[in-house]
Amino acid sequence: MLSNNPKFYRALQWIMFAPLLVPICLVVGAIEGIQKMAGTVIQQINAESVS
């Protein structure tokens, strides 16, 4: 019954790979946030130095 159920295999894949995907997503999101923050800080420094 379960051997021919594609939903079961999809759920099993999520259960197996979620512990790997969640930390990777958190790290990638943190890196993107740091890059945006650094860009904003650089723009503010440049704007303050000009005026």
C-alpha positions as CSV (number, residue, x, y, z in Angstrom):
1,M,0.0,0.0,0.0
2,L,2.7,2.5,1.0
3,S,5.2,1.3,-1.6
4,N,3.2,2.7,-4.5
5,N,2.2,6.0,-2.8
6,P,4.2,8.9,-4.3
7,K,3.0,11.2,-1.5
8,F,4.7,8.9,1.1
9,Y,8.0,9.1,-0.7
10,R,7.8,12.9,-1.0
11,A,7.1,13.2,2.7
12,L,9.9,10.9,3.4
13,Q,12.3,13.0,1.3
14,W,11.3,16.2,3.2
15,I,11.8,14.4,6.5
16,M,15.2,13.2,5.5
17,F,16.5,16.4,3.8
18,A,14.9,19.1,6.0
19,P,17.6,18.9,8.7
20,L,20.1,19.7,5.9
21,L,18.1,22.3,4.1
22,V,17.1,24.5,7.0
23,P,20.6,25.3,8.3
24,I,21.7,26.0,4.7
25,C,18.8,28.4,4.1
26,L,19.5,30.1,7.4
27,V,23.2,30.6,6.5
28,V,22.4,31.8,3.0
29,G,19.8,34.3,4.4
30,A,22.3,35.6,7.0
31,I,24.9,36.1,4.3
32,E,22.5,38.0,2.1
33,G,21.4,40.2,5.1
34,I,25.0,41.0,5.9
35,Q,25.7,42.0,2.3
36,K,22.7,44.3,2.2
37,M,23.6,45.8,5.5
38,A,27.2,46.4,4.4
39,G,26.0,48.0,1.2
40,T,23.7,50.3,3.1
41,V,26.4,51.3,5.6
42,I,28.8,52.1,2.7
43,Q,26.2,54.2,1.0
44,Q,25.6,56.1,4.2
45,I,29.3,56.7,4.7
46,N,29.7,57.9,1.2
47,A,26.7,60.2,1.5
48,E,28.0,61.7,4.8
49,S,31.5,62.2,3.5
50,V,30.2,64.2,0.4
51,S,28.0,66.6,2.4
